[in-house]
Amino acid sequence: MDKSFQVEVVYALPQGATVVKAMAEPGNSAQALIQACGILSRHPDIDLAKNKIGVFSRQVKLDYEVKPGERIEIYRPLIADPKEVRKRRAEQAKAKAE
């Protein structure tokens, strides 16, 4: 009896997402599937030491054991610090009010 199952590995960019379907075995880690599915060769800018990953928008570690039907998401680094953006907006709103 074959216990393999399908998962998706996703990397989204502003111009579109790359979705790769991969076959996994029980006990496979997210890192192993990301490396085996070929998405790293399509997107050499992905660095698993820097890029965070998740499953259905919930951050997980690289050694996370993938379950049937899950979607492994590779997140891009933030280009702006959210705290700094909020601070700038608040300063602009304050300046307009004066």
C-alpha positions in Angstrom: 0.0 0.0 0.0 1.4 3.4 -1.1 1.3 5.9 1.7 2.6 8.9 -0.3 0.5 12.0 -0.6 0.4 15.3 -2.5 1.3 18.7 -1.1 1.9 22.1 -2.8 5.0 24.3 -2.4 4.3 28.0 -3.1 6.5 31.0 -3.6 4.7 34.3 -4.4 6.2 37.3 -6.1 4.4 40.5 -7.1 4.2 39.4 -10.7 2.7 36.0 -9.8 3.1 32.8 -7.8 5.0 29.6 -8.5 3.0 26.6 -7.3 4.7 23.2 -7.5 2.9 20.0 -6.6 5.1 17.4 -4.9 4.6 13.9 -3.6 5.5 13.4 0.0 6.0 10.4 2.3 5.0 10.3 6.0 7.8 11.9 8.0 9.1 14.2 5.2 10.1 17.6 6.5 9.1 20.9 4.8 12.8 21.5 4.0 13.2 18.2 2.3 10.2 18.8 0.1 11.2 22.3 -0.8 14.6 21.0 -1.9 13.2 18.1 -3.8 10.4 19.8 -5.7 12.7 22.0 -7.9 11.4 25.4 -6.8 14.9 26.4 -5.6 16.3 26.0 -9.1 13.4 28.2 -10.5 14.0 30.9 -7.9 17.7 31.1 -6.9 16.9 34.1 -4.7 15.3 31.8 -2.1 17.6 31.3 0.8 16.2 28.9 3.3 18.5 30.2 6.0 16.8 33.7 5.6 13.4 33.1 4.1 10.7 32.0 6.6 8.3 29.3 5.7 4.8 28.4 6.7 1.8 26.1 6.2 -1.5 27.8 5.4 -0.2 31.2 6.7 1.1 29.8 9.9 4.9 30.0 10.3 6.6 26.7 10.8 10.3 25.5 11.1 12.1 23.8 8.3 12.0 20.4 10.2 8.1 20.6 10.3 6.6 17.2 9.3 4.3 17.8 6.4 0.8 16.3 6.4 -1.4 15.3 3.4 -2.9 18.2 1.4 -0.9 20.9 3.1 0.5 24.0 1.2 4.1 24.9 2.1 4.6 28.6 1.6 8.0 30.3 1.2 7.8 33.9 2.4 9.8 36.8 1.0 11.7 39.1 3.4 9.9 42.3 4.3 11.0 45.3 2.3 9.8 47.8 5.0 9.7 47.5 8.7 5.9 47.6 9.6 6.6 49.6 12.8 8.5 52.3 10.8 5.7 52.5 8.3 3.1 53.0 11.0 5.3 55.6 12.7 5.7 57.5 9.4 1.9 57.4 8.8 1.2 58.7 12.3 3.7 61.6 11.8 2.1 62.5 8.5 -1.4 62.4 10.0 -0.2 64.6 12.9 1.4 67.1 10.5 -1.9 67.4 8.4 -3.9 68.0 11.6 -1.7 70.9 12.6 
